[in-house]
Amino acid sequence: MHDGNFWGMHFIWWIIWLVFLIWLFFLPSRFPYQRKPRKSALDILQERYARGEISKEEYEEKRRTLES
């Protein structure tokens, strides 16, 4: 009824589906655009101070508030 090529092709399709499922569930989570680390409030405050948007006194006051 079936010649020897049937099982070979059947096996190849299982491999194709397995590779597709692995890609579908594991690889997309590693793309950099999907899961960006969120910055903490202290990181944002430090960036604002580094850019000169806030003074040293204002930076230290807000830092103390965030750390308490």
CHARMM internal coordinates of N, CA and C (Angstrom, degrees):
IC EDIT
DIST 1 N 1 CA 1.4412
DIST 1 CA 1 C 1.5295
ANGL 1 N 1 CA 1 C 111.02
DIST 1 C 2 N 1.3271
ANGL 1 CA 1 C 2 N 116.73
DIHE 1 N 1 CA 1 C 2 N -49.02
DIST 2 N 2 CA 1.4608
ANGL 1 C 2 N 2 CA 121.01
DIHE 1 CA 1 C 2 N 2 CA 178.23
DIST 2 CA 2 C 1.5219
ANGL 2 N 2 CA 2 C 108.82
DIHE 1 C 2 N 2 CA 2 C -117.12
DIST 2 C 3 N 1.2946
ANGL 2 CA 2 C 3 N 114.75
DIHE 2 N 2 CA 2 C 3 N 141.02
DIST 3 N 3 CA 1.4631
ANGL 2 C 3 N 3 CA 116.74
DIHE 2 CA 2 C 3 N 3 CA 175.62
DIST 3 CA 3 C 1.5369
ANGL 3 N 3 CA 3 C 109.42
DIHE 2 C 3 N 3 CA 3 C -89.14
DIST 3 C 4 N 1.2957
ANGL 3 CA 3 C 4 N 118.40
DIHE 3 N 3 CA 3 C 4 N -176.60
DIST 4 N 4 CA 1.4606
ANGL 3 C 4 N 4 CA 122.69
DIHE 3 CA 3 C 4 N 4 CA -175.37
DIST 4 CA 4 C 1.5169
ANGL 4 N 4 CA 4 C 114.54
DIHE 3 C 4 N 4 CA 4 C -67.35
DIST 4 C 5 N 1.3253
ANGL 4 CA 4 C 5 N 119.18
DIHE 4 N 4 CA 4 C 5 N -18.40
DIST 5 N 5 CA 1.4603
ANGL 4 C 5 N 5 CA 121.68
DIHE 4 CA 4 C 5 N 5 CA -178.38
DIST 5 CA 5 C 1.5236
ANGL 5 N 5 CA 5 C 113.04
DIHE 4 C 5 N 5 CA 5 C -73.66
DIST 5 C 6 N 1.3237
ANGL 5 CA 5 C 6 N 117.30
DIHE 5 N 5 CA 5 C 6 N -20.91
DIST 6 N 6 CA 1.4592
ANGL 5 C 6 N 6 CA 119.92
DIHE 5 CA 5 C 6 N 6 CA -178.76
DIST 6 CA 6 C 1.5174
ANGL 6 N 6 CA 6 C 111.79
DIHE 5 C 6 N 6 CA 6 C -59.83
DIST 6 C 7 N 1.3139
ANGL 6 CA 6 C 7 N 117.10
DIHE 6 N 6 CA 6 C 7 N -50.04
DIST 7 N 7 CA 1.4611
ANGL 6 C 7 N 7 CA 119.88
DIHE 6 CA 6 C 7 N 7 CA -176.03
DIST 7 CA 7 C 1.5204
ANGL 7 N 7 CA 7 C 111.17
DIHE 6 C 7 N 7 CA 7 C -68.97
DIST 7 C 8 N 1.3219
ANGL 7 CA 7 C 8 N 117.20
DIHE 7 N 7 CA 7 C 8 N -32.30
DIST 8 N 8 CA 1.4579
ANGL 7 C 8 N 8 CA 119.21
DIHE 7 CA 7 C 8 N 8 CA 177.18
DIST 8 CA 8 C 1.5224
ANGL 8 N 8 CA 8 C 111.64
DIHE 7 C 8 N 8 CA 8 C -65.81
DIST 8 C 9 N 1.3186
ANGL 8 CA 8 C 9 N 116.92
DIHE 8 N 8 CA 8 C 9 N -43.79
DIST 9 N 9 CA 1.4551
ANGL 8 C 9 N 9 CA 120.83
DIHE 8 CA 8 C 9 N 9 CA 179.03
DIST 9 CA 9 C 1.5184
ANGL 9 N 9 CA 9 C 110.38
DIHE 8 C 9 N 9 CA 9 C -69.31
DIST 9 C 10 N 1.3037
ANGL 9 CA 9 C 10 N 118.04
DIHE 9 N 9 CA 9 C 10 N -38.15
DIST 10 N 10 CA 1.4617
ANGL 9 C 10 N 10 CA 122.26
DIHE 9 CA 9 C 10 N 10 CA 177.86
DIST 10 CA 10 C 1.5321
ANGL 10 N 10 CA 10 C 109.87
DIHE 9 C 10 N 10 CA 10 C -60.77
DIST 10 C 11 N 1.2873
ANGL 10 CA 10 C 11 N 117.00
DIHE 10 N 10 CA 10 C 11 N -43.59
DIST 11 N 11 CA 1.4640
ANGL 10 C 11 N 11 CA 122.04
DIHE 10 CA 10 C 11 N 11 CA 178.88
DIST 11 CA 11 C 1.5259
ANGL 11 N 11 CA 11 C 111.32
DIHE 10 C 11 N 11 CA 11 C -64.20
DIST 11 C 12 N 1.3197
ANGL 11 CA 11 C 12 N 117.50
DIHE 11 N 11 CA 11 C 12 N -39.85
DIST 12 N 12 CA 1.4718
ANGL 11 C 12 N 12 CA 121.32
DIHE 11 CA 11 C 12 N 12 CA 178.81
DIST 12 CA 12 C 1.5262
ANGL 12 N 12 CA 12 C 110.27
DIHE 11 C 12 N 12 CA 12 C -63.96
DIST 12 C 13 N 1.3394
ANGL 12 CA 12 C 13 N 118.40
DIHE 12 N 12 CA 12 C 13 N -41.01
DIST 13 N 13 CA 1.4632
ANGL 12 C 13 N 13 CA 120.19
DIHE 12 CA 12 C 13 N 13 CA 179.11
DIST 13 CA 13 C 1.5284
ANGL 13 N 13 CA 13 C 111.34
DIHE 12 C 13 N 13 CA 13 C -65.22
DIST 13 C 14 N 1.3265
ANGL 13 CA 13 C 14 N 117.98
DIHE 13 N 13 CA 13 C 14 N -36.70
DIST 14 N 14 CA 1.4692
ANGL 13 C 14 N 14 CA 120.07
DIHE 13 CA 13 C 14 N 14 CA 175.96
DIST 14 CA 14 C 1.5262
ANGL 14 N 14 CA 14 C 110.10
DIHE 13 C 14 N 14 CA 14 C -62.23
DIST 14 C 15 N 1.3011
ANGL 14 CA 14 C 15 N 117.65
DIHE 14 N 14 CA 14 C 15 N -41.36
DIST 15 N 15 CA 1.4715
ANGL 14 C 15 N 15 CA 121.53
DIHE 14 CA 14 C 15 N 15 CA 178.35
DIST 15 CA 15 C 1.5261
ANGL 15 N 15 CA 15 C 110.10
DIHE 14 C 15 N 15 CA 15 C -64.57
DIST 15 C 16 N 1.3286
ANGL 15 CA 15 C 16 N 117.46
DIHE 15 N 15 CA 15 C 16 N -43.38
DIST 16 N 16 CA 1.4689
ANGL 15 C 16 N 16 CA 120.70
DIHE 15 CA 15 C 16 N 16 CA 178.99
DIST 16 CA 16 C 1.5235
ANGL 16 N 16 CA 16 C 110.55
DIHE 15 C 16 N 16 CA 16 C -60.33
DIST 16 C 17 N 1.3332
ANGL 16 CA 16 C 17 N 117.36
DIHE 16 N 16 CA 16 C 17 N -46.56
DIST 17 N 17 CA 1.4672
ANGL 16 C 17 N 17 CA 120.12
DIHE 16 CA 16 C 17 N 17 CA 179.26
DIST 17 CA 17 C 1.5226
ANGL 17 N 17 CA 17 C 111.63
DIHE 16 C 17 N 17 CA 17 C -64.64
DIST 17 C 18 N 1.3014
ANGL 17 CA 17 C 18 N 117.78
DIHE 17 N 17 CA 17 C 18 N -38.81
DIST 18 N 18 CA 1.4554
ANGL 17 C 18 N 18 CA 121.52
DIHE 17 CA 17 C 18 N 18 CA 179.66
DIST 18 CA 18 C 1.5278
ANGL 18 N 18 CA 18 C 110.56
DIHE 17 C 18 N 18 CA 18 C -64.25
DIST 18 C 19 N 1.3221
ANGL 18 CA 18 C 19 N 117.39
DIHE 18 N 18 CA 18 C 19 N -44.84
DIST 19 N 19 CA 1.4608
ANGL 18 C 19 N 19 CA 121.39
DIHE 18 CA 18 C 19 N 19 CA 177.91
DIST 19 CA 19 C 1.5233
ANGL 19 N 19 CA 19 C 110.15
DIHE 18 C 19 N 19 CA 19 C -62.88
DIST 19 C 20 N 1.3223
ANGL 19 CA 19 C 20 N 117.33
DIHE 19 N 19 CA 19 C 20 N -42.19
DIST 20 N 20 CA 1.4622
ANGL 19 C 20 N 20 CA 121.02
DIHE 19 CA 19 C 20 N 20 CA 179.04
DIST 20 CA 20 C 1.5257
ANGL 20 N 20 CA 20 C 111.47
DIHE 19 C 20 N 20 CA 20 C -62.00
DIST 20 C 21 N 1.3230
ANGL 20 CA 20 C 21 N 117.37
DIHE 20 N 20 CA 20 C 21 N -44.54
DIST 21 N 21 CA 1.4655
ANGL 20 C 21 N 21 CA 120.24
DIHE 20 CA 20 C 21 N 21 CA 179.96
DIST 21 CA 21 C 1.5252
ANGL 21 N 21 CA 21 C 112.00
DIHE 20 C 21 N 21 CA 21 C -66.02
DIST 21 C 22 N 1.3130
ANGL 21 CA 21 C 22 N 117.30
DIHE 21 N 21 CA 21 C 22 N -39.11
DIST 22 N 22 CA 1.4662
ANGL 21 C 22 N 22 CA 120.07
DIHE 21 CA 21 C 22 N 22 CA 176.50
DIST 22 CA 22 C 1.5147
ANGL 22 N 22 CA 22 C 110.09
DIHE 21 C 22 N 22 CA 22 C -62.65
DIST 22 C 23 N 1.3266
ANGL 22 CA 22 C 23 N 116.80
DIHE 22 N 22 CA 22 C 23 N -44.26
DIST 23 N 23 CA 1.4671
ANGL 22 C 23 N 23 CA 120.35
DIHE 22 CA 22 C 23 N 23 CA 178.20
DIST 23 CA 23 C 1.5244
ANGL 23 N 23 CA 23 C 110.61
DIHE 22 C 23 N 23 CA 23 C -62.88
DIST 23 C 24 N 1.3234
ANGL 23 CA 23 C 24 N 116.77
DIHE 23 N 23 CA 23 C 24 N -42.59
DIST 24 N 24 CA 1.4559
ANGL 23 C 24 N 24 CA 121.69
DIHE 23 CA 23 C 24 N 24 CA -176.16
DIST 24 CA 24 C 1.5248
ANGL 24 N 24 CA 24 C 112.15
DIHE 23 C 24 N 24 CA 24 C -62.78
DIST 24 C 25 N 1.3226
ANGL 24 CA 24 C 25 N 118.22
DIHE 24 N 24 CA 24 C 25 N -38.76
DIST 25 N 25 CA 1.4517
ANGL 24 C 25 N 25 CA 120.67
DIHE 24 CA 24 C 25 N 25 CA -174.56
DIST 25 CA 25 C 1.5201
ANGL 25 N 25 CA 25 C 114.99
DIHE 24 C 25 N 25 CA 25 C -96.76
DIST 25 C 26 N 1.3120
ANGL 25 CA 25 C 26 N 119.06
DIHE 25 N 25 CA 25 C 26 N -25.64
DIST 26 N 26 CA 1.4580
ANGL 25 C 26 N 26 CA 119.65
DIHE 25 CA 25 C 26 N 26 CA -173.19
DIST 26 CA 26 C 1.5237
ANGL 26 N 26 CA 26 C 114.45
DIHE 25 C 26 N 26 CA 26 C -110.23
DIST 26 C 27 N 1.2930
ANGL 26 CA 26 C 27 N 119.79
DIHE 26 N 26 CA 26 C 27 N -42.89
DIST 27 N 27 CA 1.4538
ANGL 26 C 27 N 27 CA 120.94
DIHE 26 CA 26 C 27 N 27 CA -174.44
DIST 27 CA 27 C 1.5248
ANGL 27 N 27 CA 27 C 114.41
DIHE 26 C 27 N 27 CA 27 C -71.10
DIST 27 C 28 N 1.3365
ANGL 27 CA 27 C 28 N 121.56
DIHE 27 N 27 CA 27 C 28 N -43.39
DIST 28 N 28 CA 1.4625
ANGL 27 C 28 N 28 CA 119.15
DIHE 27 CA 27 C 28 N 28 CA -177.07
DIST 28 CA 28 C 1.5244
ANGL 28 N 28 CA 28 C 113.54
DIHE 27 C 28 N 28 CA 28 C -60.13
DIST 28 C 29 N 1.3099
ANGL 28 CA 28 C 29 N 118.92
DIHE 28 N 28 CA 28 C 29 N -25.72
DIST 29 N 29 CA 1.4606
ANGL 28 C 29 N 29 CA 119.88
DIHE 28 CA 28 C 29 N 29 CA 179.83
DIST 29 CA 29 C 1.5223
ANGL 29 N 29 CA 29 C 112.16
DIHE 28 C 29 N 29 CA 29 C -72.60
DIST 29 C 30 N 1.3023
ANGL 29 CA 29 C 30 N 117.64
DIHE 29 N 29 CA 29 C 30 N -12.40
DIST 30 N 30 CA 1.4602
ANGL 29 C 30 N 30 CA 120.69
DIHE 29 CA 29 C 30 N 30 CA -179.72
DIST 30 CA 30 C 1.5247
ANGL 30 N 30 CA 30 C 113.14
DIHE 29 C 30 N 30 CA 30 C -96.88
DIST 30 C 31 N 1.3476
ANGL 30 CA 30 C 31 N 117.96
DIHE 30 N 30 CA 30 C 31 N -2.85
DIST 31 N 31 CA 1.4552
ANGL 30 C 31 N 31 CA 119.83
DIHE 30 CA 30 C 31 N 31 CA 178.31
DIST 31 CA 31 C 1.5176
ANGL 31 N 31 CA 31 C 109.43
DIHE 30 C 31 N 31 CA 31 C -70.21
DIST 31 C 32 N 1.3147
ANGL 31 CA 31 C 32 N 118.01
DIHE 31 N 31 CA 31 C 32 N 135.82
DIST 32 N 32 CA 1.4618
ANGL 31 C 32 N 32 CA 120.00
DIHE 31 CA 31 C 32 N 32 CA -173.77
DIST 32 CA 32 C 1.5224
ANGL 32 N 32 CA 32 C 114.65
DIHE 31 C 32 N 32 CA 32 C -65.41
DIST 32 C 33 N 1.3290
ANGL 32 CA 32 C 33 N 118.69
DIHE 32 N 32 CA 32 C 33 N -24.68
DIST 33 N 33 CA 1.4493
ANGL 32 C 33 N 33 CA 119.66
DIHE 32 CA 32 C 33 N 33 CA -177.33
DIST 33 CA 33 C 1.5229
ANGL 33 N 33 CA 33 C 113.04
DIHE 32 C 33 N 33 CA 33 C -78.16
DIST 33 C 34 N 1.2981
ANGL 33 CA 33 C 34 N 119.18
DIHE 33 N 33 CA 33 C 34 N -12.36
DIST 34 N 34 CA 1.4549
ANGL 33 C 34 N 34 CA 120.16
DIHE 33 CA 33 C 34 N 34 CA -176.02
DIST 34 CA 34 C 1.5190
ANGL 34 N 34 CA 34 C 113.54
DIHE 33 C 34 N 34 CA 34 C -89.40
DIST 34 C 35 N 1.2805
ANGL 34 CA 34 C 35 N 117.81
DIHE 34 N 34 CA 34 C 35 N -42.25
DIST 35 N 35 CA 1.4662
ANGL 34 C 35 N 35 CA 120.00
DIHE 34 CA 34 C 35 N 35 CA -176.13
DIST 35 CA 35 C 1.5124
ANGL 35 N 35 CA 35 C 110.06
DIHE 34 C 35 N 35 CA 35 C -124.71
DIST 35 C 36 N 1.2992
ANGL 35 CA 35 C 36 N 114.99
DIHE 35 N 35 CA 35 C 36 N 88.78
DIST 36 N 36 CA 1.4490
ANGL 35 C 36 N 36 CA 119.31
DIHE 35 CA 35 C 36 N 36 CA 177.64
DIST 36 CA 36 C 1.5251
ANGL 36 N 36 CA 36 C 108.31
DIHE 35 C 36 N 36 CA 36 C -89.45
DIST 36 C 37 N 1.3199
ANGL 36 CA 36 C 37 N 116.43
DIHE 36 N 36 CA 36 C 37 N 135.15
DIST 37 N 37 CA 1.4642
ANGL 36 C 37 N 37 CA 117.47
DIHE 36 CA 36 C 37 N 37 CA 177.69
DIST 37 CA 37 C 1.5248
ANGL 37 N 37 CA 37 C 109.73
DIHE 36 C 37 N 37 CA 37 C -65.51
DIST 37 C 38 N 1.3047
ANGL 37 CA 37 C 38 N 115.51
DIHE 37 N 37 CA 37 C 38 N 136.39
DIST 38 N 38 CA 1.4546
ANGL 37 C 38 N 38 CA 120.02
DIHE 37 CA 37 C 38 N 38 CA -179.72
DIST 38 CA 38 C 1.5162
ANGL 38 N 38 CA 38 C 109.57
DIHE 37 C 38 N 38 CA 38 C -82.59
DIST 38 C 39 N 1.3164
ANGL 38 CA 38 C 39 N 115.23
DIHE 38 N 38 CA 38 C 39 N 141.37
DIST 39 N 39 CA 1.4558
ANGL 38 C 39 N 39 CA 120.69
DIHE 38 CA 38 C 39 N 39 CA 179.03
DIST 39 CA 39 C 1.5238
ANGL 39 N 39 CA 39 C 108.93
DIHE 38 C 39 N 39 CA 39 C -82.24
DIST 39 C 40 N 1.3011
ANGL 39 CA 39 C 40 N 115.09
DIHE 39 N 39 CA 39 C 40 N 141.79
DIST 40 N 40 CA 1.4558
ANGL 39 C 40 N 40 CA 118.96
DIHE 39 CA 39 C 40 N 40 CA 176.29
DIST 40 CA 40 C 1.5261
ANGL 40 N 40 CA 40 C 108.75
DIHE 39 C 40 N 40 CA 40 C -79.02
DIST 40 C 41 N 1.3091
ANGL 40 CA 40 C 41 N 115.63
DIHE 40 N 40 CA 40 C 41 N 166.61
DIST 41 N 41 CA 1.4642
ANGL 40 C 41 N 41 CA 120.73
DIHE 40 CA 40 C 41 N 41 CA 178.67
DIST 41 CA 41 C 1.5242
ANGL 41 N 41 CA 41 C 110.40
DIHE 40 C 41 N 41 CA 41 C -63.19
DIST 41 C 42 N 1.3186
ANGL 41 CA 41 C 42 N 116.76
DIHE 41 N 41 CA 41 C 42 N -35.33
DIST 42 N 42 CA 1.4678
ANGL 41 C 42 N 42 CA 120.25
DIHE 41 CA 41 C 42 N 42 CA 179.10
DIST 42 CA 42 C 1.5276
ANGL 42 N 42 CA 42 C 110.93
DIHE 41 C 42 N 42 CA 42 C -67.34
DIST 42 C 43 N 1.3318
ANGL 42 CA 42 C 43 N 117.76
DIHE 42 N 42 CA 42 C 43 N -38.49
DIST 43 N 43 CA 1.4678
ANGL 42 C 43 N 43 CA 120.96
DIHE 42 CA 42 C 43 N 43 CA 176.34
DIST 43 CA 43 C 1.5263
ANGL 43 N 43 CA 43 C 111.35
DIHE 42 C 43 N 43 CA 43 C -61.76
DIST 43 C 44 N 1.3121
ANGL 43 CA 43 C 44 N 116.12
DIHE 43 N 43 CA 43 C 44 N -43.50
DIST 44 N 44 CA 1.4636
ANGL 43 C 44 N 44 CA 120.46
DIHE 43 CA 43 C 44 N 44 CA 179.11
DIST 44 CA 44 C 1.5163
ANGL 44 N 44 CA 44 C 110.30
DIHE 43 C 44 N 44 CA 44 C -64.67
DIST 44 C 45 N 1.3254
ANGL 44 CA 44 C 45 N 116.46
DIHE 44 N 44 CA 44 C 45 N -41.06
DIST 45 N 45 CA 1.4588
ANGL 44 C 45 N 45 CA 120.80
DIHE 44 CA 44 C 45 N 45 CA 178.34
DIST 45 CA 45 C 1.5266
ANGL 45 N 45 CA 45 C 111.01
DIHE 44 C 45 N 45 CA 45 C -62.31
DIST 45 C 46 N 1.3179
ANGL 45 CA 45 C 46 N 117.03
DIHE 45 N 45 CA 45 C 46 N -43.30
DIST 46 N 46 CA 1.4662
ANGL 45 C 46 N 46 CA 120.59
DIHE 45 CA 45 C 46 N 46 CA 178.56
DIST 46 CA 46 C 1.5258
ANGL 46 N 46 CA 46 C 111.31
DIHE 45 C 46 N 46 CA 46 C -63.52
DIST 46 C 47 N 1.3167
ANGL 46 CA 46 C 47 N 117.66
DIHE 46 N 46 CA 46 C 47 N -38.53
DIST 47 N 47 CA 1.4648
ANGL 46 C 47 N 47 CA 120.63
DIHE 46 CA 46 C 47 N 47 CA 177.58
DIST 47 CA 47 C 1.5219
ANGL 47 N 47 CA 47 C 111.15
DIHE 46 C 47 N 47 CA 47 C -65.09
DIST 47 C 48 N 1.3144
ANGL 47 CA 47 C 48 N 116.91
DIHE 47 N 47 CA 47 C 48 N -41.35
DIST 48 N 48 CA 1.4664
ANGL 47 C 48 N 48 CA 120.27
DIHE 47 CA 47 C 48 N 48 CA 179.27
DIST 48 CA 48 C 1.5258
ANGL 48 N 48 CA 48 C 110.92
DIHE 47 C 48 N 48 CA 48 C -64.12
DIST 48 C 49 N 1.3282
ANGL 48 CA 48 C 49 N 115.76
DIHE 48 N 48 CA 48 C 49 N -39.05
DIST 49 N 49 CA 1.4646
ANGL 48 C 49 N 49 CA 119.57
DIHE 48 CA 48 C 49 N 49 CA 178.24
DIST 49 CA 49 C 1.5302
ANGL 49 N 49 CA 49 C 110.59
DIHE 48 C 49 N 49 CA 49 C -67.59
DIST 49 C 50 N 1.3052
ANGL 49 CA 49 C 50 N 116.46
DIHE 49 N 49 CA 49 C 50 N -40.37
DIST 50 N 50 CA 1.4686
ANGL 49 C 50 N 50 CA 120.73
DIHE 49 CA 49 C 50 N 50 CA 179.92
DIST 50 CA 50 C 1.5359
ANGL 50 N 50 CA 50 C 111.45
DIHE 49 C 50 N 50 CA 50 C -65.67
DIST 50 C 51 N 1.3151
ANGL 50 CA 50 C 51 N 117.34
DIHE 50 N 50 CA 50 C 51 N -33.34
DIST 51 N 51 CA 1.4682
ANGL 50 C 51 N 51 CA 120.40
DIHE 50 CA 50 C 51 N 51 CA 178.07
DIST 51 CA 51 C 1.5261
ANGL 51 N 51 CA 51 C 112.28
DIHE 50 C 51 N 51 CA 51 C -79.78
DIST 51 C 52 N 1.3206
ANGL 51 CA 51 C 52 N 117.01
DIHE 51 N 51 CA 51 C 52 N -9.04
DIST 52 N 52 CA 1.4603
ANGL 51 C 52 N 52 CA 120.26
DIHE 51 CA 51 C 52 N 52 CA 179.56
DIST 52 CA 52 C 1.5132
ANGL 52 N 52 CA 52 C 113.87
DIHE 51 C 52 N 52 CA 52 C 84.78
DIST 52 C 53 N 1.3129
ANGL 52 CA 52 C 53 N 117.99
DIHE 52 N 52 CA 52 C 53 N 16.60
DIST 53 N 53 CA 1.4561
ANGL 52 C 53 N 53 CA 121.15
DIHE 52 CA 52 C 53 N 53 CA -179.53
DIST 53 CA 53 C 1.5262
ANGL 53 N 53 CA 53 C 112.00
DIHE 52 C 53 N 53 CA 53 C -75.31
DIST 53 C 54 N 1.3254
ANGL 53 CA 53 C 54 N 116.76
DIHE 53 N 53 CA 53 C 54 N -27.24
DIST 54 N 54 CA 1.4649
ANGL 53 C 54 N 54 CA 120.43
DIHE 53 CA 53 C 54 N 54 CA 179.22
DIST 54 CA 54 C 1.5234
ANGL 54 N 54 CA 54 C 109.19
DIHE 53 C 54 N 54 CA 54 C -129.68
DIST 54 C 55 N 1.3345
ANGL 54 CA 54 C 55 N 115.38
DIHE 54 N 54 CA 54 C 55 N 155.87
DIST 55 N 55 CA 1.4662
ANGL 54 C 55 N 55 CA 120.36
DIHE 54 CA 54 C 55 N 55 CA -179.43
DIST 55 CA 55 C 1.5271
ANGL 55 N 55 CA 55 C 110.07
DIHE 54 C 55 N 55 CA 55 C -80.16
DIST 55 C 56 N 1.3355
ANGL 55 CA 55 C 56 N 115.10
DIHE 55 N 55 CA 55 C 56 N 170.94
DIST 56 N 56 CA 1.4595
ANGL 55 C 56 N 56 CA 120.63
DIHE 55 CA 55 C 56 N 56 CA -179.90
DIST 56 CA 56 C 1.5233
ANGL 56 N 56 CA 56 C 110.87
DIHE 55 C 56 N 56 CA 56 C -64.49
DIST 56 C 57 N 1.3213
ANGL 56 CA 56 C 57 N 116.63
DIHE 56 N 56 CA 56 C 57 N -40.88
DIST 57 N 57 CA 1.4634
ANGL 56 C 57 N 57 CA 120.20
DIHE 56 CA 56 C 57 N 57 CA -179.98
DIST 57 CA 57 C 1.5283
ANGL 57 N 57 CA 57 C 110.89
DIHE 56 C 57 N 57 CA 57 C -64.07
DIST 57 C 58 N 1.3365
ANGL 57 CA 57 C 58 N 114.96
DIHE 57 N 57 CA 57 C 58 N -43.53
DIST 58 N 58 CA 1.4634
ANGL 57 C 58 N 58 CA 119.05
DIHE 57 CA 57 C 58 N 58 CA 179.28
DIST 58 CA 58 C 1.5293
ANGL 58 N 58 CA 58 C 110.56
DIHE 57 C 58 N 58 CA 58 C -64.85
DIST 58 C 59 N 1.3339
ANGL 58 CA 58 C 59 N 116.94
DIHE 58 N 58 CA 58 C 59 N -39.11
DIST 59 N 59 CA 1.4622
ANGL 58 C 59 N 59 CA 121.60
DIHE 58 CA 58 C 59 N 59 CA 178.05
DIST 59 CA 59 C 1.5255
ANGL 59 N 59 CA 59 C 110.53
DIHE 58 C 59 N 59 CA 59 C -61.20
DIST 59 C 60 N 1.3337
ANGL 59 CA 59 C 60 N 116.37
DIHE 59 N 59 CA 59 C 60 N -48.99
DIST 60 N 60 CA 1.4690
ANGL 59 C 60 N 60 CA 119.66
DIHE 59 CA 59 C 60 N 60 CA -177.12
DIST 60 CA 60 C 1.5254
ANGL 60 N 60 CA 60 C 111.57
DIHE 59 C 60 N 60 CA 60 C -66.38
DIST 60 C 61 N 1.3177
ANGL 60 CA 60 C 61 N 117.25
DIHE 60 N 60 CA 60 C 61 N -36.88
DIST 61 N 61 CA 1.4602
ANGL 60 C 61 N 61 CA 120.56
DIHE 60 CA 60 C 61 N 61 CA 178.35
DIST 61 CA 61 C 1.5336
ANGL 61 N 61 CA 61 C 110.92
DIHE 60 C 61 N 61 CA 61 C -64.16
DIST 61 C 62 N 1.3259
ANGL 61 CA 61 C 62 N 115.72
DIHE 61 N 61 CA 61 C 62 N -45.64
DIST 62 N 62 CA 1.4720
ANGL 61 C 62 N 62 CA 119.56
DIHE 61 CA 61 C 62 N 62 CA -179.68
DIST 62 CA 62 C 1.5226
ANGL 62 N 62 CA 62 C 111.33
DIHE 61 C 62 N 62 CA 62 C -70.01
DIST 62 C 63 N 1.3272
ANGL 62 CA 62 C 63 N 117.26
DIHE 62 N 62 CA 62 C 63 N -34.02
DIST 63 N 63 CA 1.4603
ANGL 62 C 63 N 63 CA 120.27
DIHE 62 CA 62 C 63 N 63 CA 178.02
DIST 63 CA 63 C 1.5126
ANGL 63 N 63 CA 63 C 110.32
DIHE 62 C 63 N 63 CA 63 C -65.23
DIST 63 C 64 N 1.3332
ANGL 63 CA 63 C 64 N 117.13
DIHE 63 N 63 CA 63 C 64 N -43.17
DIST 64 N 64 CA 1.4639
ANGL 63 C 64 N 64 CA 120.15
DIHE 63 CA 63 C 64 N 64 CA 177.85
DIST 64 CA 64 C 1.5367
ANGL 64 N 64 CA 64 C 110.20
DIHE 63 C 64 N 64 CA 64 C -61.85
DIST 64 C 65 N 1.3087
ANGL 64 CA 64 C 65 N 116.34
DIHE 64 N 64 CA 64 C 65 N -40.23
DIST 65 N 65 CA 1.4646
ANGL 64 C 65 N 65 CA 120.47
DIHE 64 CA 64 C 65 N 65 CA 179.13
DIST 65 CA 65 C 1.5276
ANGL 65 N 65 CA 65 C 110.42
DIHE 64 C 65 N 65 CA 65 C -62.90
DIST 65 C 66 N 1.3177
ANGL 65 CA 65 C 66 N 117.09
DIHE 65 N 65 CA 65 C 66 N -43.85
DIST 66 N 66 CA 1.4646
ANGL 65 C 66 N 66 CA 120.51
DIHE 65 CA 65 C 66 N 66 CA -179.35
DIST 66 CA 66 C 1.5246
ANGL 66 N 66 CA 66 C 112.66
DIHE 65 C 66 N 66 CA 66 C -68.05
DIST 66 C 67 N 1.3278
ANGL 66 CA 66 C 67 N 117.05
DIHE 66 N 66 CA 66 C 67 N -35.44
DIST 67 N 67 CA 1.4623
ANGL 66 C 67 N 67 CA 120.36
DIHE 66 CA 66 C 67 N 67 CA -177.39
DIST 67 CA 67 C 1.5219
ANGL 67 N 67 CA 67 C 113.05
DIHE 66 C 67 N 67 CA 67 C -78.94
DIST 67 C 68 N 1.3154
ANGL 67 CA 67 C 68 N 117.35
DIHE 67 N 67 CA 67 C 68 N -15.74
DIST 68 N 68 CA 1.4757
ANGL 67 C 68 N 68 CA 119.14
DIHE 67 CA 67 C 68 N 68 CA -179.42
DIST 68 CA 68 C 1.4971
ANGL 68 N 68 CA 68 C 112.20
DIHE 67 C 68 N 68 CA 68 C -87.88
END
COOR INIT
IC SEED 1 N 1 CA 1 C
IC BUILD
